[in-house]
Every structure is written in C-alpha cells, then in structure tokens.
Amino acid sequence: MFLPMESHPLPEYQCREIFIELIVKHFLQPHLQPHHHMPPVINRWLDISNLKAFDWYSPYRDRIDHWKERIGSFDGHLDVY
C-alpha cells in the first residue's frame, strides 16, 4: 500500500481509497466496503516520506493489523510494516 509522502493527512470525508488489480491484461477496480482490511505500507515509504506525512499511517493502523491477522505474513522481499 502507498500513502502520500509529503502532505498532512486530509479530513476523513475528503479521503478516497482505490484498489486496482491487473488480471490477465485487464484492470479491475473493485468497490471497497467501508473500513475494509488494508495491506501493509511498504517500509520504503517510512524511509523517504517527510515527517508531516507520517500521520497518514495512524488512521489505517488497525485496518492494516486486521489484514495481517487474516492474510498472514507476506514474502520477505516485500519488506512491509
């Protein structure tokens, strides 16, 4: 998952979450349920984002933890939080 790298978080009513998936040469955009589970943020985001962007992570932390509980661990090469 990717988050903005250089801005303060927006109010929740202004945020929009999208998911795009490539399946056999076709892009799909499924409709997401409110408060859906979310995959972890890549480690590199924390390394390259400036301090004001770190607050983007907090609102999604519980949903990321739920993803990890349901899905389990990723391959080690993805390097995720």
PDB file of N, CA, C and O in Angstrom:
ATOM      1  N   MET A   1       0.852  -1.165   0.000  1.00  0.00           N
ATOM      2  CA  MET A   1       0.000   0.000   0.000  1.00  0.00           C
ATOM      3  C   MET A   1       0.898   1.229   0.000  1.00  0.00           C
ATOM      4  O   MET A   1       1.982   1.221   0.583  1.00  0.00           O
ATOM      5  N   PHE A   2       0.439   2.271  -0.654  1.00  0.00           N
ATOM      6  CA  PHE A   2       1.182   3.513  -0.733  1.00  0.00           C
ATOM      7  C   PHE A   2       0.361   4.648  -0.136  1.00  0.00           C
ATOM      8  O   PHE A   2      -0.858   4.699  -0.298  1.00  0.00           O
ATOM      9  N   LEU A   3       1.024   5.535   0.539  1.00  0.00           N
ATOM     10  CA  LEU A   3       0.403   6.716   1.125  1.00  0.00           C
ATOM     11  C   LEU A   3       1.138   7.950   0.613  1.00  0.00           C
ATOM     12  O   LEU A   3       2.278   7.836   0.161  1.00  0.00           O
ATOM     13  N   PRO A   4       0.514   9.127   0.672  1.00  0.00           N
ATOM     14  CA  PRO A   4       1.213  10.349   0.264  1.00  0.00           C
ATOM     15  C   PRO A   4       2.508  10.524   1.051  1.00  0.00           C
ATOM     16  O   PRO A   4       2.603  10.127   2.213  1.00  0.00           O
ATOM     17  N   MET A   5       3.500  11.124   0.401  1.00  0.00           N
ATOM     18  CA  MET A   5       4.817  11.233   1.021  1.00  0.00           C
ATOM     19  C   MET A   5       5.145  12.621   1.554  1.00  0.00           C
ATOM     20  O   MET A   5       6.094  12.763   2.326  1.00  0.00           O
ATOM     21  N   GLU A   6       4.394  13.650   1.169  1.00  0.00           N
ATOM     22  CA  GLU A   6       4.816  15.000   1.532  1.00  0.00           C
ATOM     23  C   GLU A   6       3.687  15.900   2.008  1.00  0.00           C
ATOM     24  O   GLU A   6       3.817  17.123   1.949  1.00  0.00           O
ATOM     25  N   SER A   7       2.599  15.339   2.469  1.00  0.00           N
ATOM     26  CA  SER A   7       1.496  16.198   2.886  1.00  0.00           C
ATOM     27  C   SER A   7       0.905  15.715   4.206  1.00  0.00           C
ATOM     28  O   SER A   7       1.047  14.551   4.580  1.00  0.00           O
ATOM     29  N   HIS A   8       0.244  16.628   4.896  1.00  0.00           N
ATOM     30  CA  HIS A   8      -0.514  16.263   6.084  1.00  0.00           C
ATOM     31  C   HIS A   8      -1.739  15.476   5.645  1.00  0.00           C
ATOM     32  O   HIS A   8      -2.215  15.667   4.525  1.00  0.00           O
ATOM     33  N   PRO A   9      -2.263  14.597   6.493  1.00  0.00           N
ATOM     34  CA  PRO A   9      -3.477  13.867   6.139  1.00  0.00           C
ATOM     35  C   PRO A   9      -4.665  14.806   5.935  1.00  0.00           C
ATOM     36  O   PRO A   9      -4.762  15.862   6.560  1.00  0.00           O
ATOM     37  N   LEU A  10      -5.544  14.399   5.063  1.00  0.00           N
ATOM     38  CA  LEU A  10      -6.786  15.130   4.822  1.00  0.00           C
ATOM     39  C   LEU A  10      -7.835  14.682   5.820  1.00  0.00           C
ATOM     40  O   LEU A  10      -7.703  13.612   6.413  1.00  0.00           O
ATOM     41  N   PRO A  11      -8.883  15.486   6.019  1.00  0.00           N
ATOM     42  CA  PRO A  11     -10.007  15.001   6.833  1.00  0.00           C
ATOM     43  C   PRO A  11     -10.589  13.735   6.197  1.00  0.00           C
ATOM     44  O   PRO A  11     -10.560  13.574   4.977  1.00  0.00           O
ATOM     45  N   GLU A  12     -11.106  12.858   7.018  1.00  0.00           N
ATOM     46  CA  GLU A  12     -11.597  11.565   6.524  1.00  0.00           C
ATOM     47  C   GLU A  12     -12.620  11.712   5.401  1.00  0.00           C
ATOM     48  O   GLU A  12     -12.615  10.915   4.463  1.00  0.00           O
ATOM     49  N   TYR A  13     -13.491  12.706   5.474  1.00  0.00           N
ATOM     50  CA  TYR A  13     -14.515  12.862   4.444  1.00  0.00           C
ATOM     51  C   TYR A  13     -13.928  13.243   3.082  1.00  0.00           C
ATOM     52  O   TYR A  13     -14.605  13.113   2.063  1.00  0.00           O
ATOM     53  N   GLN A  14     -12.674  13.712   3.054  1.00  0.00           N
ATOM     54  CA  GLN A  14     -12.030  14.064   1.789  1.00  0.00           C
ATOM     55  C   GLN A  14     -11.132  12.947   1.246  1.00  0.00           C
ATOM     56  O   GLN A  14     -10.632  13.051   0.126  1.00  0.00           O
ATOM     57  N   CYS A  15     -10.926  11.899   2.014  1.00  0.00           N
ATOM     58  CA  CYS A  15     -10.059  10.802   1.577  1.00  0.00           C
ATOM     59  C   CYS A  15     -10.823   9.832   0.690  1.00  0.00           C
ATOM     60  O   CYS A  15     -12.022   9.609   0.858  1.00  0.00           O
ATOM     61  N   ARG A  16     -10.097   9.269  -0.251  1.00  0.00           N
ATOM     62  CA  ARG A  16     -10.681   8.270  -1.132  1.00  0.00           C
ATOM     63  C   ARG A  16      -9.672   7.142  -1.280  1.00  0.00           C
ATOM     64  O   ARG A  16      -8.493   7.375  -1.549  1.00  0.00           O
ATOM     65  N   GLU A  17     -10.143   5.936  -1.103  1.00  0.00           N
ATOM     66  CA  GLU A  17      -9.287   4.768  -1.228  1.00  0.00           C
ATOM     67  C   GLU A  17      -9.657   4.045  -2.512  1.00  0.00           C
ATOM     68  O   GLU A  17     -10.833   3.808  -2.787  1.00  0.00           O
ATOM     69  N   ILE A  18      -8.649   3.698  -3.288  1.00  0.00           N
ATOM     70  CA  ILE A  18      -8.901   2.954  -4.516  1.00  0.00           C
ATOM     71  C   ILE A  18      -8.054   1.699  -4.529  1.00  0.00           C
ATOM     72  O   ILE A  18      -7.012   1.617  -3.879  1.00  0.00           O
ATOM     73  N   PHE A  19      -8.521   0.740  -5.274  1.00  0.00           N
ATOM     74  CA  PHE A  19      -7.818  -0.523  -5.439  1.00  0.00           C
ATOM     75  C   PHE A  19      -7.913  -0.869  -6.911  1.00  0.00           C
ATOM     76  O   PHE A  19      -9.005  -0.896  -7.480  1.00  0.00           O
ATOM     77  N   ILE A  20      -6.787  -1.131  -7.520  1.00  0.00           N
ATOM     78  CA  ILE A  20      -6.771  -1.516  -8.925  1.00  0.00           C
ATOM     79  C   ILE A  20      -5.971  -2.803  -9.028  1.00  0.00           C
ATOM     80  O   ILE A  20      -4.898  -2.926  -8.437  1.00  0.00           O
ATOM     81  N   GLU A  21      -6.495  -3.754  -9.775  1.00  0.00           N
ATOM     82  CA  GLU A  21      -5.842  -5.051  -9.903  1.00  0.00           C
ATOM     83  C   GLU A  21      -5.732  -5.416 -11.375  1.00  0.00           C
ATOM     84  O   GLU A  21      -6.664  -5.195 -12.148  1.00  0.00           O
ATOM     85  N   LEU A  22      -4.608  -5.967 -11.755  1.00  0.00           N
ATOM     86  CA  LEU A  22      -4.399  -6.433 -13.122  1.00  0.00           C
ATOM     87  C   LEU A  22      -4.602  -7.938 -13.151  1.00  0.00           C
ATOM     88  O   LEU A  22      -3.898  -8.685 -12.471  1.00  0.00           O
ATOM     89  N   ILE A  23      -5.573  -8.377 -13.946  1.00  0.00           N
ATOM     90  CA  ILE A  23      -5.839  -9.806 -14.100  1.00  0.00           C
ATOM     91  C   ILE A  23      -5.876 -10.107 -15.591  1.00  0.00           C
ATOM     92  O   ILE A  23      -6.774  -9.660 -16.304  1.00  0.00           O
ATOM     93  N   VAL A  24      -4.918 -10.847 -16.039  1.00  0.00           N
ATOM     94  CA  VAL A  24      -4.808 -11.286 -17.431  1.00  0.00           C
ATOM     95  C   VAL A  24      -5.132 -10.143 -18.403  1.00  0.00           C
ATOM     96  O   VAL A  24      -6.123 -10.198 -19.132  1.00  0.00           O
ATOM     97  N   LYS A  25      -4.305  -9.139 -18.401  1.00  0.00           N
ATOM     98  CA  LYS A  25      -4.397  -7.999 -19.326  1.00  0.00           C
ATOM     99  C   LYS A  25      -5.629  -7.117 -19.132  1.00  0.00           C
ATOM    100  O   LYS A  25      -5.950  -6.321 -20.013  1.00  0.00           O
ATOM    101  N   HIS A  26      -6.317  -7.238 -18.018  1.00  0.00           N
ATOM    102  CA  HIS A  26      -7.489  -6.404 -17.734  1.00  0.00           C
ATOM    103  C   HIS A  26      -7.323  -5.771 -16.357  1.00  0.00           C
ATOM    104  O   HIS A  26      -6.980  -6.454 -15.392  1.00  0.00           O
ATOM    105  N   PHE A  27      -7.563  -4.488 -16.271  1.00  0.00           N
ATOM    106  CA  PHE A  27      -7.536  -3.812 -14.984  1.00  0.00           C
ATOM    107  C   PHE A  27      -8.936  -3.824 -14.393  1.00  0.00           C
ATOM    108  O   PHE A  27      -9.912  -3.531 -15.082  1.00  0.00           O
ATOM    109  N   LEU A  28      -9.028  -4.163 -13.120  1.00  0.00           N
ATOM    110  CA  LEU A  28     -10.304  -4.179 -12.404  1.00  0.00           C
ATOM    111  C   LEU A  28     -10.228  -3.189 -11.263  1.00  0.00           C
ATOM    112  O   LEU A  28      -9.180  -3.023 -10.638  1.00  0.00           O
ATOM    113  N   GLN A  29     -11.341  -2.532 -10.995  1.00  0.00           N
ATOM    114  CA  GLN A  29     -11.425  -1.663  -9.830  1.00  0.00           C
ATOM    115  C   GLN A  29     -12.621  -2.103  -8.992  1.00  0.00           C
ATOM    116  O   GLN A  29     -13.741  -1.639  -9.205  1.00  0.00           O
ATOM    117  N   PRO A  30     -12.379  -3.000  -8.040  1.00  0.00           N
ATOM    118  CA  PRO A  30     -13.487  -3.455  -7.196  1.00  0.00           C
ATOM    119  C   PRO A  30     -13.972  -2.339  -6.273  1.00  0.00           C
ATOM    120  O   PRO A  30     -13.214  -1.432  -5.929  1.00  0.00           O
ATOM    121  N   HIS A  31     -15.223  -2.414  -5.884  1.00  0.00           N
ATOM    122  CA  HIS A  31     -15.769  -1.452  -4.922  1.00  0.00           C
ATOM    123  C   HIS A  31     -15.435  -1.952  -3.522  1.00  0.00           C
ATOM    124  O   HIS A  31     -15.659  -3.120  -3.202  1.00  0.00           O
ATOM    125  N   LEU A  32     -14.907  -1.077  -2.703  1.00  0.00           N
ATOM    126  CA  LEU A  32     -14.461  -1.444  -1.366  1.00  0.00           C
ATOM    127  C   LEU A  32     -15.527  -1.119  -0.325  1.00  0.00           C
ATOM    128  O   LEU A  32     -16.193  -0.087  -0.403  1.00  0.00           O
ATOM    129  N   GLN A  33     -15.679  -2.007   0.643  1.00  0.00           N
ATOM    130  CA  GLN A  33     -16.589  -1.780   1.754  1.00  0.00           C
ATOM    131  C   GLN A  33     -15.946  -0.791   2.729  1.00  0.00           C
ATOM    132  O   GLN A  33     -14.719  -0.730   2.814  1.00  0.00           O
ATOM    133  N   PRO A  34     -16.742  -0.022   3.462  1.00  0.00           N
ATOM    134  CA  PRO A  34     -16.162   0.874   4.467  1.00  0.00           C
ATOM    135  C   PRO A  34     -15.336   0.086   5.494  1.00  0.00           C
ATOM    136  O   PRO A  34     -15.721  -1.010   5.900  1.00  0.00           O
ATOM    137  N   HIS A  35     -14.228   0.641   5.895  1.00  0.00           N
ATOM    138  CA  HIS A  35     -13.344   0.057   6.908  1.00  0.00           C
ATOM    139  C   HIS A  35     -12.815  -1.325   6.522  1.00  0.00           C
ATOM    140  O   HIS A  35     -12.599  -2.179   7.382  1.00  0.00           O
ATOM    141  N   HIS A  36     -12.610  -1.534   5.225  1.00  0.00           N
ATOM    142  CA  HIS A  36     -12.055  -2.800   4.740  1.00  0.00           C
ATOM    143  C   HIS A  36     -10.635  -2.987   5.261  1.00  0.00           C
ATOM    144  O   HIS A  36      -9.973  -2.020   5.637  1.00  0.00           O
ATOM    145  N   HIS A  37     -10.172  -4.230   5.282  1.00  0.00           N
ATOM    146  CA  HIS A  37      -8.795  -4.519   5.680  1.00  0.00           C
ATOM    147  C   HIS A  37      -7.862  -3.932   4.627  1.00  0.00           C
ATOM    148  O   HIS A  37      -8.222  -3.832   3.454  1.00  0.00           O
ATOM    149  N   MET A  38      -6.662  -3.546   5.052  1.00  0.00           N
ATOM    150  CA  MET A  38      -5.716  -2.927   4.129  1.00  0.00           C
ATOM    151  C   MET A  38      -4.360  -3.600   4.236  1.00  0.00           C
ATOM    152  O   MET A  38      -3.918  -3.938   5.334  1.00  0.00           O
ATOM    153  N   PRO A  39      -3.691  -3.799   3.094  1.00  0.00           N
ATOM    154  CA  PRO A  39      -2.343  -4.380   3.154  1.00  0.00           C
ATOM    155  C   PRO A  39      -1.363  -3.412   3.801  1.00  0.00           C
ATOM    156  O   PRO A  39      -1.617  -2.208   3.840  1.00  0.00           O
ATOM    157  N   PRO A  40      -0.263  -3.916   4.302  1.00  0.00           N
ATOM    158  CA  PRO A  40       0.723  -3.061   4.971  1.00  0.00           C
ATOM    159  C   PRO A  40       1.350  -2.038   4.023  1.00  0.00           C
ATOM    160  O   PRO A  40       1.328  -2.190   2.802  1.00  0.00           O
ATOM    161  N   VAL A  41       1.902  -1.004   4.623  1.00  0.00           N
ATOM    162  CA  VAL A  41       2.638   0.028   3.901  1.00  0.00           C
ATOM    163  C   VAL A  41       4.061  -0.476   3.692  1.00  0.00           C
ATOM    164  O   VAL A  41       4.638  -1.081   4.595  1.00  0.00           O
ATOM    165  N   ILE A  42       4.630  -0.238   2.523  1.00  0.00           N
ATOM    166  CA  ILE A  42       5.999  -0.678   2.292  1.00  0.00           C
ATOM    167  C   ILE A  42       6.961   0.110   3.177  1.00  0.00           C
ATOM    168  O   ILE A  42       6.755   1.299   3.420  1.00  0.00           O
ATOM    169  N   ASN A  43       8.009  -0.554   3.656  1.00  0.00           N
ATOM    170  CA  ASN A  43       8.996   0.096   4.532  1.00  0.00           C
ATOM    171  C   ASN A  43       9.590   1.334   3.880  1.00  0.00           C
ATOM    172  O   ASN A  43       9.825   2.333   4.558  1.00  0.00           O
ATOM    173  N   ARG A  44       9.827   1.288   2.634  1.00  0.00           N
ATOM    174  CA  ARG A  44      10.476   2.403   1.943  1.00  0.00           C
ATOM    175  C   ARG A  44       9.694   3.695   2.126  1.00  0.00           C
ATOM    176  O   ARG A  44      10.285   4.775   2.123  1.00  0.00           O
ATOM    177  N   TRP A  45       8.389   3.607   2.284  1.00  0.00           N
ATOM    178  CA  TRP A  45       7.577   4.812   2.483  1.00  0.00           C
ATOM    179  C   TRP A  45       8.035   5.560   3.731  1.00  0.00           C
ATOM    180  O   TRP A  45       8.161   6.784   3.713  1.00  0.00           O
ATOM    181  N   LEU A  46       8.282   4.831   4.806  1.00  0.00           N
ATOM    182  CA  LEU A  46       8.735   5.471   6.041  1.00  0.00           C
ATOM    183  C   LEU A  46      10.128   6.084   5.882  1.00  0.00           C
ATOM    184  O   LEU A  46      10.452   7.083   6.525  1.00  0.00           O
ATOM    185  N   ASP A  47      10.931   5.488   5.034  1.00  0.00           N
ATOM    186  CA  ASP A  47      12.291   5.989   4.822  1.00  0.00           C
ATOM    187  C   ASP A  47      12.329   7.274   3.999  1.00  0.00           C
ATOM    188  O   ASP A  47      13.187   8.127   4.229  1.00  0.00           O
ATOM    189  N   ILE A  48      11.422   7.421   3.056  1.00  0.00           N
ATOM    190  CA  ILE A  48      11.507   8.552   2.129  1.00  0.00           C
ATOM    191  C   ILE A  48      10.453   9.634   2.357  1.00  0.00           C
ATOM    192  O   ILE A  48      10.548  10.710   1.765  1.00  0.00           O
ATOM    193  N   SER A  49       9.468   9.380   3.185  1.00  0.00           N
ATOM    194  CA  SER A  49       8.432  10.383   3.454  1.00  0.00           C
ATOM    195  C   SER A  49       8.940  11.413   4.449  1.00  0.00           C
ATOM    196  O   SER A  49       9.781  11.109   5.295  1.00  0.00           O
ATOM    197  N   ASN A  50       8.429  12.629   4.344  1.00  0.00           N
ATOM    198  CA  ASN A  50       8.833  13.613   5.343  1.00  0.00           C
ATOM    199  C   ASN A  50       7.927  13.491   6.573  1.00  0.00           C
ATOM    200  O   ASN A  50       6.898  12.816   6.527  1.00  0.00           O
ATOM    201  N   LEU A  51       8.309  14.135   7.650  1.00  0.00           N
ATOM    202  CA  LEU A  51       7.637  13.945   8.942  1.00  0.00           C
ATOM    203  C   LEU A  51       6.157  14.277   8.926  1.00  0.00           C
ATOM    204  O   LEU A  51       5.375  13.599   9.592  1.00  0.00           O
ATOM    205  N   LYS A  52       5.747  15.301   8.185  1.00  0.00           N
ATOM    206  CA  LYS A  52       4.327  15.658   8.192  1.00  0.00           C
ATOM    207  C   LYS A  52       3.458  14.577   7.546  1.00  0.00           C
ATOM    208  O   LYS A  52       2.255  14.526   7.802  1.00  0.00           O
ATOM    209  N   ALA A  53       4.036  13.726   6.727  1.00  0.00           N
ATOM    210  CA  ALA A  53       3.266  12.659   6.084  1.00  0.00           C
ATOM    211  C   ALA A  53       3.074  11.446   6.980  1.00  0.00           C
ATOM    212  O   ALA A  53       2.200  10.623   6.705  1.00  0.00           O
ATOM    213  N   PHE A  54       3.864  11.307   8.045  1.00  0.00           N
ATOM    214  CA  PHE A  54       3.758  10.126   8.908  1.00  0.00           C
ATOM    215  C   PHE A  54       2.372   9.972   9.526  1.00  0.00           C
ATOM    216  O   PHE A  54       1.960   8.855   9.839  1.00  0.00           O
ATOM    217  N   ASP A  55       1.659  11.055   9.703  1.00  0.00           N
ATOM    218  CA  ASP A  55       0.317  10.977  10.287  1.00  0.00           C
ATOM    219  C   ASP A  55      -0.689  10.281   9.377  1.00  0.00           C
ATOM    220  O   ASP A  55      -1.790   9.957   9.824  1.00  0.00           O
ATOM    221  N   TRP A  56      -0.344  10.043   8.121  1.00  0.00           N
ATOM    222  CA  TRP A  56      -1.225   9.282   7.239  1.00  0.00           C
ATOM    223  C   TRP A  56      -1.374   7.846   7.731  1.00  0.00           C
ATOM    224  O   TRP A  56      -2.420   7.228   7.534  1.00  0.00           O
ATOM    225  N   TYR A  57      -0.347   7.321   8.362  1.00  0.00           N
ATOM    226  CA  TYR A  57      -0.349   5.912   8.763  1.00  0.00           C
ATOM    227  C   TYR A  57      -1.330   5.614   9.898  1.00  0.00           C
ATOM    228  O   TYR A  57      -1.982   4.570   9.892  1.00  0.00           O
ATOM    229  N   SER A  58      -1.435   6.505  10.852  1.00  0.00           N
ATOM    230  CA  SER A  58      -2.230   6.251  12.059  1.00  0.00           C
ATOM    231  C   SER A  58      -3.674   5.841  11.808  1.00  0.00           C
ATOM    232  O   SER A  58      -4.128   4.872  12.416  1.00  0.00           O
ATOM    233  N   PRO A  59      -4.426   6.528  10.941  1.00  0.00           N
ATOM    234  CA  PRO A  59      -5.826   6.136  10.758  1.00  0.00           C
ATOM    235  C   PRO A  59      -6.012   4.738  10.167  1.00  0.00           C
ATOM    236  O   PRO A  59      -7.085   4.146  10.282  1.00  0.00           O
ATOM    237  N   TYR A  60      -4.960   4.217   9.535  1.00  0.00           N
ATOM    238  CA  TYR A  60      -5.072   2.912   8.866  1.00  0.00           C
ATOM    239  C   TYR A  60      -4.447   1.772   9.664  1.00  0.00           C
ATOM    240  O   TYR A  60      -4.550   0.612   9.267  1.00  0.00           O
ATOM    241  N   ARG A  61      -3.808   2.084  10.771  1.00  0.00           N
ATOM    242  CA  ARG A  61      -3.066   1.074  11.527  1.00  0.00           C
ATOM    243  C   ARG A  61      -3.924  -0.133  11.909  1.00  0.00           C
ATOM    244  O   ARG A  61      -3.502  -1.270  11.697  1.00  0.00           O
ATOM    245  N   ASP A  62      -5.113   0.086  12.464  1.00  0.00           N
ATOM    246  CA  ASP A  62      -5.964  -1.041  12.872  1.00  0.00           C
ATOM    247  C   ASP A  62      -6.366  -1.898  11.679  1.00  0.00           C
ATOM    248  O   ASP A  62      -6.390  -3.125  11.767  1.00  0.00           O
ATOM    249  N   ARG A  63      -6.679  -1.250  10.571  1.00  0.00           N
ATOM    250  CA  ARG A  63      -7.092  -1.993   9.382  1.00  0.00           C
ATOM    251  C   ARG A  63      -5.935  -2.786   8.789  1.00  0.00           C
ATOM    252  O   ARG A  63      -6.141  -3.870   8.244  1.00  0.00           O
ATOM    253  N   ILE A  64      -4.726  -2.255   8.889  1.00  0.00           N
ATOM    254  CA  ILE A  64      -3.535  -2.983   8.438  1.00  0.00           C
ATOM    255  C   ILE A  64      -3.286  -4.180   9.348  1.00  0.00           C
ATOM    256  O   ILE A  64      -2.950  -5.263   8.868  1.00  0.00           O
ATOM    257  N   ASP A  65      -3.446  -3.997  10.650  1.00  0.00           N
ATOM    258  CA  ASP A  65      -3.269  -5.108  11.593  1.00  0.00           C
ATOM    259  C   ASP A  65      -4.286  -6.212  11.330  1.00  0.00           C
ATOM    260  O   ASP A  65      -3.947  -7.393  11.414  1.00  0.00           O
ATOM    261  N   HIS A  66      -5.524  -5.849  11.013  1.00  0.00           N
ATOM    262  CA  HIS A  66      -6.547  -6.854  10.691  1.00  0.00           C
ATOM    263  C   HIS A  66      -6.154  -7.631   9.436  1.00  0.00           C
ATOM    264  O   HIS A  66      -6.360  -8.842   9.364  1.00  0.00           O
ATOM    265  N   TRP A  67      -5.594  -6.941   8.455  1.00  0.00           N
ATOM    266  CA  TRP A  67      -5.130  -7.613   7.223  1.00  0.00           C
ATOM    267  C   TRP A  67      -4.060  -8.647   7.582  1.00  0.00           C
ATOM    268  O   TRP A  67      -4.117  -9.792   7.135  1.00  0.00           O
ATOM    269  N   LYS A  68      -3.099  -8.234   8.382  1.00  0.00           N
ATOM    270  CA  LYS A  68      -2.013  -9.144   8.753  1.00  0.00           C
ATOM    271  C   LYS A  68      -2.545 -10.367   9.492  1.00  0.00           C
ATOM    272  O   LYS A  68      -2.056 -11.478   9.285  1.00  0.00           O
ATOM    273  N   GLU A  69      -3.545 -10.171  10.352  1.00  0.00           N
ATOM    274  CA  GLU A  69      -4.134 -11.291  11.093  1.00  0.00           C
ATOM    275  C   GLU A  69      -4.851 -12.251  10.153  1.00  0.00           C
ATOM    276  O   GLU A  69      -4.738 -13.467  10.306  1.00  0.00           O
ATOM    277  N   ARG A  70      -5.580 -11.722   9.190  1.00  0.00           N
ATOM    278  CA  ARG A  70      -6.349 -12.579   8.285  1.00  0.00           C
ATOM    279  C   ARG A  70      -5.509 -13.211   7.200  1.00  0.00           C
ATOM    280  O   ARG A  70      -5.664 -14.395   6.900  1.00  0.00           O
ATOM    281  N   ILE A  71      -4.622 -12.434   6.608  1.00  0.00           N
ATOM    282  CA  ILE A  71      -3.862 -12.902   5.458  1.00  0.00           C
ATOM    283  C   ILE A  71      -2.589 -13.627   5.877  1.00  0.00           C
ATOM    284  O   ILE A  71      -2.143 -14.545   5.190  1.00  0.00           O
ATOM    285  N   GLY A  72      -2.010 -13.225   6.986  1.00  0.00           N
ATOM    286  CA  GLY A  72      -0.750 -13.799   7.414  1.00  0.00           C
ATOM    287  C   GLY A  72       0.411 -12.987   6.881  1.00  0.00           C
ATOM    288  O   GLY A  72       0.231 -11.857   6.426  1.00  0.00           O
ATOM    289  N   SER A  73       1.580 -13.550   6.937  1.00  0.00           N
ATOM    290  CA  SER A  73       2.776 -12.812   6.531  1.00  0.00           C
ATOM    291  C   SER A  73       2.931 -12.815   5.016  1.00  0.00           C
ATOM    292  O   SER A  73       2.403 -13.680   4.317  1.00  0.00           O
ATOM    293  N   PHE A  74       3.668 -11.825   4.533  1.00  0.00           N
ATOM    294  CA  PHE A  74       3.987 -11.697   3.117  1.00  0.00           C
ATOM    295  C   PHE A  74       5.333 -12.355   2.865  1.00  0.00           C
ATOM    296  O   PHE A  74       6.026 -12.761   3.798  1.00  0.00           O
ATOM    297  N   ASP A  75       5.691 -12.454   1.602  1.00  0.00           N
ATOM    298  CA  ASP A  75       7.053 -12.861   1.243  1.00  0.00           C
ATOM    299  C   ASP A  75       8.024 -11.839   1.830  1.00  0.00           C
ATOM    300  O   ASP A  75       7.708 -10.650   1.879  1.00  0.00           O
ATOM    301  N   GLY A  76       9.170 -12.272   2.264  1.00  0.00           N
ATOM    302  CA  GLY A  76      10.144 -11.389   2.879  1.00  0.00           C
ATOM    303  C   GLY A  76      10.637 -10.282   1.963  1.00  0.00           C
ATOM    304  O   GLY A  76      11.041  -9.228   2.455  1.00  0.00           O
ATOM    305  N   HIS A  77      10.619 -10.478   0.646  1.00  0.00           N
ATOM    306  CA  HIS A  77      11.165  -9.462  -0.246  1.00  0.00           C
ATOM    307  C   HIS A  77      10.295  -8.216  -0.335  1.00  0.00           C
ATOM    308  O   HIS A  77      10.748  -7.193  -0.848  1.00  0.00           O
ATOM    309  N   LEU A  78       9.075  -8.275   0.144  1.00  0.00           N
ATOM    310  CA  LEU A  78       8.211  -7.090   0.074  1.00  0.00           C
ATOM    311  C   LEU A  78       8.567  -6.068   1.151  1.00  0.00           C
ATOM    312  O   LEU A  78       8.294  -4.879   0.985  1.00  0.00           O
ATOM    313  N   ASP A  79       9.165  -6.509   2.240  1.00  0.00           N
ATOM    314  CA  ASP A  79       9.659  -5.587   3.263  1.00  0.00           C
ATOM    315  C   ASP A  79       8.563  -4.625   3.727  1.00  0.00           C
ATOM    316  O   ASP A  79       8.634  -3.427   3.454  1.00  0.00           O
ATOM    317  N   VAL A  80       7.560  -5.139   4.419  1.00  0.00           N
ATOM    318  CA  VAL A  80       6.410  -4.339   4.829  1.00  0.00           C
ATOM    319  C   VAL A  80       6.334  -4.188   6.329  1.00  0.00           C
ATOM    320  O   VAL A  80       6.907  -4.985   7.071  1.00  0.00           O
ATOM    321  N   TYR A  81       5.612  -3.144   6.789  1.00  0.00           N
ATOM    322  CA  TYR A  81       5.344  -2.944   8.209  1.00  0.00           C
ATOM    323  C   TYR A  81       4.040  -3.598   8.566  1.00  0.00           C
ATOM    324  O   TYR A  81       3.622  -3.549   9.722  1.00  0.00           O
TER     325      TYR A  81
END
